[in-house]
Amino acid sequence: MRTAVEESTRPAGAAWSAISPLPDFQDSADSELSAELESSAESAALPALAFNRTAMANLSLDDQVRFECFGQGPTEALPFDCIHHPIEAQVQAQPEAIAIEHLGERISYALLDRQADRLARRLALHGVAPGDRVALFVHRSIAMVVGILAVLKAGASYVPQHVGVAKAPQLRHVAEVAATRVVLTLSHLRDQLPLPPGAVCLAIDELMAEPWGEPATSRFVPRRPLSGADGCFTLFTSGTTGMPNGVQVTHHNVCNILLTEPGRLGMRPGLKVSHILAIAFDMAAWEILGCLAHGATLVIRGASIAEAVSRADVVIATPTILSELDADACRNVQVVAVAGEPCPKPLADKWASFCTFYNSCGPTETTIVNTAQHYRPDGRLLTIGKPTPNNTVYVLDEQRRPCAIGEIGEMWAGGACVSAGYLHNDALNAERYAADPFLGHGRRMFRTRDLGRWTEDGELEHFGRVDDQVKVRGFRVELDSVSSVLEQAPHCERAVSLKFDERGLVAFVAPLSVDTDAARDLVAATLPYYCVPMVVFALDSLPMTDRGKVDKRKLMGLAQASGRLERRGTAASTQEVTA
């Protein structure tokens, strides 16, 4: 059975089924809830999207048709307005099923829900109301998930940070910008927190241990009904000034990716989903909320990522994290989705050989991911796929005019994925968000700063970031294109290219066994001379940031510390470095 991302292009404006077909391994375990989903969807039908032809007037008629056809995902209805509502539906459908496992501890859906309701009441007593934001400064734990659900039940949005990874200055900045009056944490972390003046700090694990004082069937009801426009979470992304920017993501944004295919990833009761990513990373919400909304069991990792993945059926990761795992030891995995950075084709080939593999793309501002490809290792091109349901992608030139099909331009995202904007940053909002001329009616689109082009069969090729398009000796170089060639070298699993200075590039390949001379020669034989790295460093593995992406700053530090580039000037050389 095909998922939405595998469907061929459709006539402009044509309607799609309200509910995506479930994967072939779906059984009847959640048939009762599926009926509820279908019933809810029938009452929430969405209009089909149609592009404004005037905004495409610079294109040929043929390209206008393809620009519209390629640029929009299926139109699907959403069965719920708020992401915690399907989780509550799972509580009714399978109360005794295990919701979460962590370091030998388990909690059922019924008890998870009851603990979250109790904490939501406590939040309300401290003045938390719909529209507020609550800081969640924690470590991975069952209590962390209780905190997430409690904040959502109270009608607020959670603001997650991993204590220790985020140092005191960042925690203070996040709490101040988000204007959080209540901070949720764990008892052993309380003394490490720089609390804002007058803030209330609650230890979730201590509250969970308190005796029960209300009936087991008592459900918390917020002060007013919630809608999809209410905030779900606020994530702080790295900013160009060094201080992170808060991105406001709504329930509608989240429901749109997690309750439709392919974002659902086949999650269902009886399956296990690993939680291995940093909580402040948007893909962690895909793991946590996606898993619980579909009745699966969340396996929260301890110190070992590999141990959690070895017990999971569904894995969401960055390519860097996935490349650190032994695929042969993970044959239990049924579905893998990667995003966050470019995925090397050898890595995709390896995992797609035994499981369903999605290569996805999308910044935090477009709600986790807004494009996906169901990749198969049959010689096809690895792309970032097509727009996900109710979303649009436009490849535009520097004047924001549509690029002809096959031309490289900057990708702008529209539709239901577009988040509510940055907190208290009007200048950045004006720079990155703009009125959507293709959908109109007050809709906005987001400037991703990613470069891409449409293939002839309507999929998006990714050509790196605008920031990664550099000038070397007066020539424009796309760094990801150089890395892609390096990854075709024998035994090369990962590669990263960086601009070292005005003279040229440096590159890093992994593992250490890669023949760096052969890798460099391959670039020389494939790309113009100014694209050839001055030095290729071989590493055992590429360093990671706390969000599981390649740490380019650390790599640049290795190149600078090597001294090879200063001594050799522009001469070509290779040097192996262990790190």
N, C-alpha and C positions, 0 to 999 in steps of 0.2 A: 504494500500500500504506500502511496506517495504522500509526502508531507507538502505543506504549502510552498516551501522553498524549492521543491523539485518541479513544481508545475511549470509548464511552458508559459510564455507570455499570453495575455488575454486581450480581447478587444477593449479599447479605452472605455472606462465607465462600467464595464460589465460586473455584475454582482457575483460574489462568491458565497459559499456555504457559511452560515453563521458560526458553525463549530468545526474546527479542523478535524479531519479523520485521525483516529488514534493509531499508533504504530501497531504492526502486526502482532507483537507480543502482548498487547492489551488483553486481559481476560475479564471475567464478569465480577471480579472482587469489588469493584467500585461502581457497579451498574446503577445502584440506587442514587449515588451522588451524581453520576453522569446524566441521569434523567433530570436531576435538579439543575445541572448546568445547562442542559438543552432548554429547559423551561424558562430559566432566567434569560437565556440568550434571545429567545423569541420575543421577549418584551423589551429588548435593548438593541434592536437592529440599528445598524449604522448606515448612513447613506453612502453610496459609492462615490469615490473621489473622481473629479474631472479637472483637467488642467485648463488654465486660461490660454487660449490660442494666441492672444496678442503678445503674451510674454515669451512666445516661442517664434515670433515672426522672423527672426534672423535665420532660422533653419529652413532647409528645403522641406517640402511637404512630407517626403518619405522620412526624414529625420524627425520631424514634428511628431509623426505617428509613433515612431520608435522611442523617442524621448519620453513621451507620455506612457507608452506601454511598458517600457523597461523600468521607468522611474517610480512606479508605485507597486506596493505589495498588495496582497489580497485584502479585500474589505471584509472584515469579520466583526461580529458582535462580541461584546465582552459579557460573560455570565455574572460578574460581580463588579461593583463599583470600587470596593476597598479590598486590599489584598489580605487582610486578616479575616474577612468574611468567609472565603472558601476554607480557611483553616478551621474556623468554627464549624463549618459544615462537615469537615472531616471528623471533628469531635463527636458530632451526632451520628455519623455513619459508622465509625469504628473507634469507640471511646477507649477500649483496652489495648489497641494497637500501640506499638512502641514508636514514639515520635522522635526521640533523640537517644543516642548512645555516646558516652564520653568517659574514657578511662575506667571502664568497668561499671559505670553507673548508667541507669536507664530511667526514662520517664515516659509515661503513657500520654496519649493525646488528651485524655480526660484530666489527668493531674496537671499537665502543662497548662491547659486552659484555665483550670481552677486557680492555679498559682498566679497566672497572668491577670485574671479578674481581680484577685485580692490586691495585687500590686497596683492595678489601675485605680482601685478605690483609694489606696493610700496616696497615689499621685494627685487625685482629685481633691483630697483633703488638704494637700499642700498647694492648691490653687491651679494645678495644671488643667487646662481646658482646650477644646478644639482650637487649632491654629497656633498653639504654643510649640516650642521645641524643647526637648529634654536631652541633656548630655548623657551618653552611655560610654563611660570610661572604664573599660573592662579588659579581661583576658577571655580567651575562648572557654566556654563552659555552658552547662545547661542553664545556669542562672542568667547568662548573657541573653539567651533566647527568650527566657521568661521576661526579661527586661524589654526586649524588642516588642513582644506581643502586648505587654502591658501599656507601653507608650502608645502603640497604635490603637488599642482599645479606648484609651483616654482621649483619643482624637488628636494627639500631638504627633510630631515627627521626631524620630530619634536621630541623634547626632553622634555617630560612633567613632571612637578612637581606641587604639590598642595601647594601654599604658605600658611604658617602657620603650616601645617602638616610637611612640610620640612622646617627646620630652616635655618637661614642664612648660617652657615658653610656648610651644605649640598648643598644648592643652589650654593654657590661659588664653591664647589668641582665639581658639575655637569657641571657648565658653563665652568670651566677650562678644565676638561677632555674632554668634547665634543667640545671644541674650538668653541664655539658659538659667532659669531660676532654680531648677532642680537637677542634680547630678546623680545618676545611678552608677554604682560601682560594686566591687566585691570587698568584703571586710578587710582582707589583707592588703588591699591597694589604697584604702582610704587616706592613710597618712602621706601618700605620695602625690596627692592631688592639689594643685594650686587653685583653690575654690574662689570664685568671684565673691565680692562682698555681699553678704546677705543670702547667699545660695544655701539651699538645703541639700545635704548629701545623704543618700540612702544606700545601704548595703543590701543588695538583692538577696544574697545567700542568707543573711540574718533574718530578713523578713520571711523567706521561704520556710525557715525553721520554727517560726512562731506557731503556737496552737491555733487550730481553726476556730473562728468565731462566727462564721456564717454558714448557712446551708450549702451543701455541695452543689445544688442546682441554681444558686444565686449568681446571676450574670450581671456584670457591670454594664450600665447604660450611660453613655456620655451625655453631656448637657444638651446637646443638639444632635440631630441626625447628621451623619458624615456623608460626604460625597466624594467622587473621584477627583475633585479639584482640591481637596484637602491634602496637606503635605504628608508624605510617607517617611522620607528620610532626607537629611541634609548632609552631603558629603563634601569634605574639604579636599580640593585638588591642589597640586603644587602650582604656584603662581610665578610669573616672570620676575616679580619683586622679591621672591624668596618666602613671602607669606602666603599660605594657602587661601584659596577662594572657596566660599561655601556655595555649593550648587543645590538648589531646591528641587526635589523630585516629588511628584504627586502620586497619589494612589492610582490615578488613571494611567499615568506613565508606566507604573510598575505592572499593573494588571495587564496592560496591553502586550508586554513582552512575555510575562510569565504564564499567562492563561491561554496563550495561542501557540500553535506550532510554527516554527520549530523551537521556540523558546521553552516550551514545556519539556522538551527532551525525553519524552516518553516516561516521565516520572509518574509513578502510581503506587498504590498500596502493595506491599510485598517487596519493593525494591529499596535499595539503600543508596543514599547520595552522600558523597564525601563533602565535608567542610574543611578545606585546607588553606583558604585564602585569608588575607588580613581583613578584619571586619571593616576597616575604613575604606576598603577597595569596593567599588560598586558591584563587582562580580560576586562578592560574598553574599549580597542580597539575592542573587540568582541561586546560589547554593541553598541558603537558609529558607527564604520565603518561597522559592519555587518548590523545594522539597516538601515543605509542610502543607502548602496549598493543594498538593496533589496526593497527600496521604502516604508519602514514602517515609523512610526512617533516615534521619540525619546522623551521619557518623562524624562526630567532631574529632579532629586529629589531636594527638598529644604532641610529643616532640618529633615523631616520625610521620612525615607525609606519606611515605611508601606504605606504612602499616594501615593507615586509614584507606588509602586507595585499594589495597589488597582485599578489603572487605566491601568495596563499593560496586554498585552496578552502573552508576552514573557519576562522571567526573567532569568538573568544570575547572579549567586551569589556564594559566598563561603558557605559551610555548616554552618559555624558559623552564618553568617548573616541570612541565611534561617531559622535557628532554633529560631531566635528572632522574627519571624513573626507568626501571627495567621493564620494558613493554612485555617481555616474555613471562614476567612474574605477575602480570596484570591481566591475564586472559579472562578473568572473571568479569571485567568491565564490558558493559554492553553499549554504552553511549559515552562519547567524549565531546566536549565543546571547548574550543580554545578561542581566546580573544585577548586584547590588551596590547599586542605587538604583532609584527609580521610572523607568520608561521613558515618555517622552512619546509619545502616539499618532501625531503626525505623523512622528516618527522611525521608529516601527515600520511605519507605512504605506509610507514611502519604501523601506525595505530589503526588506520583505516583498513588494514589487511584483515583485522579480526573483530572490529567493532564499528558501530555507526559513528562517523566522525563529522563534526561541524566546524568549519573555519568561519569565524565571525569577526565583526568589526563594529566599533562605535565608541565614542568618548562618553564620559560620565554624563555630559550635558544632553545626550540623546538616549539616556536611560539604558545602561548596561551595554546592549548591542542593538543596532538597527539594520544590519544586513547579516546574512548567513548563507553558506554553501554547504550542502550535504555532499561531502567529497568522497569519491571512490577512486581507488588506485588502479585505474584502467587506462592510464595515459592521458587523461584529460588535464586541462589547465587548472591549477590551484588558484582559486579566486576568493574574494570575500562574499561572493554570491549575489543575492538579490535583496531588495528591501523586505523586511519582515512585515506582518500584517498591519494594516492601517498606517503605514509609514511610507514616506517618499524620499528619494535621493535625487539630487540634481547635480550634474557635472557642469560647472560654470567657469567662464573665463574671468579675467581680472575686473571686467566691467559688469560682472554678474549676469552675463548673457549666456544662454545655453551653448555648450560646445557640441559640435557635430559628433555623431556616433563614431567612436574610435579615436577621438582627440582627447588628450590629457588635459584635465582641468581640476579645479578644486571642488571637492564634494561638499554640498550643503544638504542638510537633513531637514525634512518637514514631516508633518503628520503628528500622530499621537505620541511619538517618542520625545518631542521637544519639551525639555524641562522648563520649570517656571523661572529660571534665571539665577543670577548670582546674588547673594545676600549683600545689600548695602554697597553695590558697586555699579553705579549707573554708567560710568564710562566704559567698563568692560562689557556690560550688557548691550550698550549701543554698538560696540565693536563686533560682537560675536552673534547677536540675535538681530534679525531683520524681518520686516514684513514679507510674507511669502507671496510673490506675484503669481505663482502658478496655481495655488489653491485659493488664495484670496480669502474673503469673508473674515478678516481679522486674524487669520492664522499667522504663525511666525515660523521662520526657518532658522537653523543654526549653522554657523560656519565651522566646519570640523577641522579645518587646516590640513586635511588629508588630501592627497592627490590621487586621482583615479581616472579610469576611462571605461566606457562600455565595450564589451566584446560584441561580436556579431550575433551571438545568441542570447544577449541580454543579461550578462553577468558583469560584475564590477572587478576590474583589475586594480589592485592597490599599488601605488607608486611612492609610498612613503609620505612623510610629513612635508608641508611647505617649509618648515624649519630645517628639514633634512636635505633640502635642495640647496647646495652650496656652490660657490664659485671657486674654482681652482685654476690658477694661471689664466684667468679671464673666461674660462669655460664653465658652463653650468653642469653640475654633476648631481645625479640622484643617488644618494648613499645606499638606499635599499636595493637599487639595481646592481650595484657593485657587490653587495652582500649576497644577493641571489645567485650571482655567477660563482662566487666563492663556495657556496653551499653545493654546487654541482661537482666540486672536486672530490676525488675518491676519499671515502671515510669521513668526510666533513659532515657534521650534524648541525652545527650552528656557526654563524658568521655575523660579525658586526663591523661596519666601516665607519670611520670618523674622519672629519677634517682636522688634521693636525695643525697646519698653519697655511699660509698662502702658497707654500711650495707644493703641498699635496696631501694625500690621505694616509692613514694607517688603518690596518685591519686586524681583526682577531678571529681566530677559528678554533673550534673545539671538535673532538678531543685533541690531546697532545700528540697523538700519533699521526695527525694530518701532515702530509708533505707540504710545507709552506712554499717551497720553490714551485712545486707543481700547481698549487693553488694560485699563486701570483701569475704564473705563466698562462693559466687558463683565462684570467682577467685580461692579460695582454693580448691574447688571441681572440677575445670576444668583444672587448670594448675599446674605445679610443685611448690613446696613450695617457691622457691626463686623468683617466679613471683608474689607472694602475696604482695600487698602494705603494708607497715608498718602502714600507716594512709590513710584513705579515707576521703577527705573533701567534704562536700556538699555545693554547692553554688546556689544562685538563678539563675545565668547565668554565663557563662564563659567569662572572659574579652577578648576584641578584640584588635588587632593592627589596625593601620590606614588603612591597606589593607584588613581588614575583616577576618583575621585569628585569631586563638586562641593565646593569648599573653602568651606564656610559661614563659617568664621572670617574668611577674607579678605574675603568679601562684607560681613560685618558691619562690618569695618574700613572698607570703602569708604563704607558708609552713614554711619558715625560721622564720617568725615573730611570728608564733603560739607558738613556744617554746615547743610544745608537743613532737617533735621527740628527742630533746636534753634530756628532762626529762625521757622519757620512754625507751630510748635506742632502742634495737631491739624488744621490746615488741610490740605485735599487739595492735592497738587501733584505734578508729575512733573518729573523732571530726567534728562537724558542724561549718562552718564559714560562716558568711554573708558578702557579698561584693557587 
